[in-house]
Amino acid sequence: MIRFDNVTKRYPDGTLAVEDLSFEVAQGELVTLVGPSGCGKTTTLKMVNRLEEPTAGRILVDGEDIAAVEPVRLRLRIGYVIQQAGLFPHRTVLENTATVPHLLGWPKKRQRERARELLDLVGLDPSEYGDRFPDQLSGGQRQRVGVARALAADPPVLLMDEPFGAVDPVVRERLQEEFLRLHSTLDKTVLFVTHDIEEAVRLGARMAVFGDHRIEQLDTPAKVLGAPANDRVADFVGADRGLKRLSVTPVERSDLERPPVVHLQDRLDKADERMRTAAARWAVVLDDADELHGWVSAPAVHAACEGGGGDLGTVREHARRMEAWLRLGSTLKHAFSTMLQYDAGWVAVLDDADRFIGVLTPAGLHEALRRSVDADERQVPRTEAAACGVPDA
């Protein structure tokens, strides 16, 4: 969808912005551009919609050399989102969102319908926010309007320049989540500039790490973190890149342990027998619908059975609720955060139908991370690395 062929940008005073840049972005792909200030990432972005003109080389969008396309016409076909949204202060939210359809001459009714549709898509109720002005919105809300405006004419390409950089960390994380949800439903090719390595890792299917005016490495976030191409990349992603890698490594079935499982209505002596047979110190407890309820302690059950006499009752009287859970495919970072949040020695893992499938322990999390790193170093699928085993550290 986007292709750079030996692109160089040098300003009249001799300042070099980018040098001999060649890479491609596939249709529907989200590529993050990350690097230190002055490395050329924003200039690279601006050359795609001809806010900057290359000195040498060419840029193609959907197979067409953009040098042959009139700049205004080109920009109307490309969504553009900048830091602090850049909304027109004298226009309402609906009017701001409909900016490009208005410039394209759409009928007013269609403009408003499209604006309302997009505001709803980015999580802003048009009946509540449509008639407000930008200064009546929070920073996060303004950024949502900026994204809606960029999508209004349904452009195939979206350029985003530090779009979430001016909001606080909590709002920023929510905006990132919302944008990932949007991207999963919209077939948009996205170039996303950020100075934040964590944001680049979280959002990009691939990330381009810039050095001095050129790309030092273009690969998946997992590959960049696991096998930096050179010392410059390693220094930029940081010595804690192993921790950052938690953000891009999903929890898989092979990472899970399967402890004993009992139900709330099970007799206590049967649950005791099951845990003794498995030599387990606890068991996962499911309710009558086979959904996660919590856990039960083996020592507590053993003690109740030994001193309970005749009717021991059921697991229900001894079960504890369990809030530490996540879904299969969640990141190891999410798993680790959940363990810390609930001070839990393990987290339950559910499938998309809310069925319990196993637990992830700290040891399992560590092994999952080691297998992921080993797979990238040897350039084999992670499942094969798991099958072959991971050498001891």
Secondary structure, DSSP 8 states (H G I E B T S, - for coil): -EEEEEEEEE-TTS-EEEEEEEEEE-TT-EEEEE-STTSSHHHHHHHHTTSS--SEEEEEETTEEGGGS-HHHHHHTEEEEETTTT--TTS-HHHHHTHHHHHTT--HHHHHHHHHHHHHHTT--HHHHTT--GGGS-HHHHHHHHHHHHHTT--SEEEEESTTTTS-HHHHHHHHHHHHHHHHHS--EEEEEES-HHHHHHH-SEEEEE-SSSEEEEE-HHHHHHS-SSHHHHHHH-TTHHHHGGGG-B--GGG-B---EEETTSBHHHHHHHHHHTT-SEEEEE-TTS-EEEEEEHHHHHHHHHH--S---BGGGT-EE---EEETT-BHHHHHHHHHHTT-S-EEEE-TTS-EEEEE-HHHHHHHHHHHHHHHHHT--HHHHHHH-----
